[in-house]
Every structure is written in C-alpha cells, then in structure tokens.
C-alpha cells in the first residue's frame, strides 16, 4: 500500500515564528502538523528574529513570489557600542566601545541618510550566494569577500525609544522593501556614530498586506489540533487547523479580480486566452489580474489563477491552479 504524502491543502498560514528557530524548521513543523503535500515559506527570518512568517500550502505556493517581493515591517532593538561577527546578538563580540556620550540627537542625525532610497552592503552572514556558495558558509570559515552594494528603500524608520548610557540602545520601527538587511542598518548606524552596533532583537511586524495581529503560534495550533482530535477524531483536528488558513489567492489579494462564466473558465483552465467584456477597466495591456469562475447555484466562486490582459480585449492564463476535484467548475 502506497504511503500517503499528505493532504491536498491550498492556502496561506500566517505563523508567528518564535526566537531560536530557523524559518525552515518552523515550516517543516507546520507541514507535519497540517500533513500537507507541499509547503514553502515566503522569506526567511533569522533564527534570532520573531514575527510574521507566511507559509504557503499547496497551490498557494505558486504565488509565494508576490510575498517575497512585498514590503516588510520590522521592530528592532539595536545595541550601540558592541560589534559582533554576525551583526546580531547570536554572534561573537569582536569590539566594544563606550556609548556614554551618545545623544538622541546624534542618533537621529546618523539615521537620516539611512532613510529613503539607499545602497546597502549585505552582511557576510547572509544566505546570498557567491559562485553557488552561501556567504554565511564562507564567513564561518573565516573568509570575507567584497559584497556589492544593493539598492533598497527604507520607506519609514522611526525611533520608538532611546536609552542613553554606557550600554546605549535604540528601538526602531522600520518599513522597507524586500532584500533589506536590518543588521546592515545596525552596522551603518554604529559606523556613523563611531561606536559600532549590532541587532539585539528583531521582530517582523508586517509582510505585505499581512500583520502580526493575524498570526498564530505553532503551540496554539498544536493544542487546538490535539483537543479536537481527542474529542472528535482526526478529521475534526484537521478541520480546526484548516480554519486558520487564508485562501490560496491571499498573496495576490491586492490585484484586481475578474469573474468568468463557466464556459470561459473551462477554456482558461486549459491554458487558452478568453475574451472579457470591458477588460481594460481592470488595467492596461499586460496587467496581472486574479481570475475567478463566477458563482452559480451548482458551484461556489472558485479561484482559477492569474491572468494577464491581452491587446485583443481578453485575458491570457499566466499561472493556473490545479483543478482539484473538490473545486470543479
């Protein structure tokens, strides 16, 4: 008898990642709990970091890139005066200086050039690759290589708190584009102040449209699953887990939505462009839209995938969901 690989579950789980756990460990633990066929995360958090970690299950993984590309929000505490090899609290201290004379005004002045469109040098302890090898592996071997600055945008960086003294700390609220390293902000701030710095704590508060208030912990999920399973059986346990999932189109919820009649939806699912009345009200040629099959008495509204507006007044398939038997149009 063939071993089951998992349930065909499609959706997005907004997980609150705890400190001390890698993003992949959190993903694998959730995948086993939900017993899903396919799963992936949408942008790793450092083991030290906590907060919003969207996990995509099943067909939702086809849209994970939209979350990878989305803006992120962070709250961080930066310890001034202490430099570590990893640029965060998990690393070894390599230099320490007094911060007794540093003022809030000096911190604000040092942060000013770090806002807006900037060029940022990634830290050596990062997953970026050089010649196929992650930089963090080179760093662990004591090798440091030159890293080209990369353009990022810091939309917002507000000071939440400043604690002056020999062990000065600054707390920041940051909204930034993908690829921004908060550890690099700490390094740049420390260099500007002449004392060095590292990230003491890091919390992701937002990923695209998703916020921490929507998140659930692994412990909460495991407890609810166990309680329902014991009371009503496995199916009830999985049902309570699935109730925490957002729909498969959640990563692209900001895109316009087009509804097709059943006959057009059939051909769209086969990979064919279909005509849509007044399609240009949804955007110009090439614009990406969510495509649904319109709800009928026999079938509920079904998400078919993404399409792009054509020059002929139609929509061409761009990313189509598998036609699950439960979702037949």
Secondary structure, 3 states (H helix, E strand, C coil): CCCCCCECCCEEEEEEECCCCCHHHHHHHHHHHHCECCEEECCCCCCCCEEEEEEEEHHHHHHHHHHHCCCEEEEEEEEECEEECCCECCCCEEEECCCCCCCHHHHHHHHHCCCEEEEECCCCCCCCEECCEEHHHHHHCCCCCCCCCEEEEEEEEEEEEEECCCCCEEEEEEEECCCCCHHHHHHHHHHHHCCCEEEEEEEEEEECCEEHHHCECHHHHHHHHHHHHHHHCHHHHHHHHHCCCECCCHHHCCCCEEEECHHHHHHHHCCCCEECCCHHHHCCCCCEEEEEECCCCCCCCEEEEEEEECCCCEEEEEEECCCCHHHCC
